[in-house]
């Protein structure tokens, strides 16, 4: 008798191995994604803070979107939060307040 194919036990073992690998890989992927979003947020906040400092040193008295963002401004493209895709608010008193991420769970603090 010529036997072809897989037995139920063999298939169950393969499914078990794939499940174990997924149980290990998925949490690591989620953690890496959150870390990447937080690092991108920190980079965006540093860029905004640097642009505000440059504008203040140039003598600008009113800091707003048109001063900071644009082709002829300090930042070419307006950065957005990597997790919510919302725009970063400009601090109420530039120079003393720091910009913050719109998503508190990603906010680097």
C-alpha positions in Angstrom: 0.0 0.0 0.0 1.4 3.3 -1.1 0.8 6.1 1.4 0.7 9.8 0.3 0.0 13.0 2.2 0.4 14.0 5.9 -1.2 12.5 8.9 -3.3 14.5 11.3 -0.6 14.4 14.0 2.0 15.8 11.6 -0.2 18.7 10.6 -1.1 19.4 14.2 2.7 19.6 15.1 3.3 22.0 12.3 0.4 24.2 13.4 1.7 24.1 17.0 5.2 25.2 15.9 3.8 28.1 13.8 1.6 29.1 16.7 4.6 29.2 19.1 6.6 31.3 16.6 3.7 33.7 16.2 3.3 34.0 20.0 6.9 35.0 20.3 7.1 37.3 17.2 3.9 39.3 17.5 4.5 40.9 20.9 8.1 41.8 19.8 6.7 43.4 16.6 4.2 45.5 18.6 6.9 46.7 21.0 9.2 47.6 18.2 6.4 49.5 16.4 5.6 51.5 19.5 9.3 52.3 20.1 9.7 53.4 16.5 6.7 55.7 16.8 8.0 57.2 20.0 11.5 57.8 18.4 9.8 59.5 15.4 7.8 61.6 17.8 10.9 62.7 19.7 12.6 63.6 16.4 9.6 65.7 15.3 9.5 67.5 18.6 13.2 68.3 18.4 12.7 69.6 14.9 9.8 71.8 15.9 11.7 73.1 19.0 14.7 73.9 16.9 12.6 75.7 14.3 11.0 77.8 17.1 14.4 78.7 18.5 15.7 79.7 15.1 12.6 81.9 14.5 13.0 83.5 17.9 16.7 84.2 17.3 15.8 85.7 13.9 13.6 88.2 15.7 10.2 86.8 15.0 7.7 87.9 17.6 4.7 85.8 16.6 5.3 82.0 16.1 2.6 80.3 14.0 2.3 77.7 11.3 3.2 80.0 8.4 6.4 81.0 10.1 7.5 77.5 11.0 6.2 75.4 8.1 6.5 75.9 4.3 8.9 75.8 1.4 10.6 79.0 2.5 10.3 78.4 6.3 12.3 76.5 8.9 10.6 73.2 8.3 9.6 72.2 4.8 6.7 69.8 5.6 4.5 70.1 8.7 5.3 67.1 10.9 2.4 64.9 12.2 2.2 62.5 15.1 3.2 59.0 13.8 0.4 57.2 15.8 -2.6 59.6 15.4 -1.6 61.5 12.2 -2.6 64.7 14.1 -0.6 67.9 13.8 1.7 69.0 16.7 0.3 72.1 18.5 2.6 75.1 18.7 3.3 76.0 22.4 1.4 79.0 23.8 4.5 80.8 24.9 7.3 79.7 22.5 10.8 79.8 24.1 9.5 78.8 27.5 6.9 76.0 26.7 8.0 72.9 24.9 6.0 71.3 22.1 4.2 68.1 23.0 2.9 65.1 21.1 -0.9 65.1 20.6 -1.0 61.4 21.7 -0.2 61.1 25.4 0.6 57.4 25.1 3.4 58.2 22.7 4.5 61.4 24.4 8.2 61.0 25.4 7.5 63.1 28.5 
